[in-house]
Amino acid sequence: MQEPEELLTREETANRLRISIRTLDDMADSGEIQPVRIRGRVLYHPETIEAYVQRRVGGDRR
């Protein structure tokens, strides 16, 4: 299990994907990318971001 300091905030995740926070929130709401919720905070595993990018590169255009 990852330590909390290794998880990324919404802002960090949006920056890595070069999208807006609103777009990231929409993606999470639709199930396109899975956040981790800890005590009201919305965070992301770096591996989740990498898996999303790999799916997109692989041609999965949801």
Secondary structure as GFF3:
##gff-version 3
##sequence-region A 1 62
A	DSSP	three_ten_helix	4	6	.	.	.	ID=ss1
A	DSSP	beta_strand	8	9	.	.	.	ID=ss2
A	DSSP	alpha_helix	10	17	.	.	.	ID=ss3
A	DSSP	alpha_helix	21	30	.	.	.	ID=ss4
A	DSSP	beta_strand	36	38	.	.	.	ID=ss5
A	DSSP	beta_strand	41	44	.	.	.	ID=ss6
A	DSSP	alpha_helix	46	57	.	.	.	ID=ss7
###
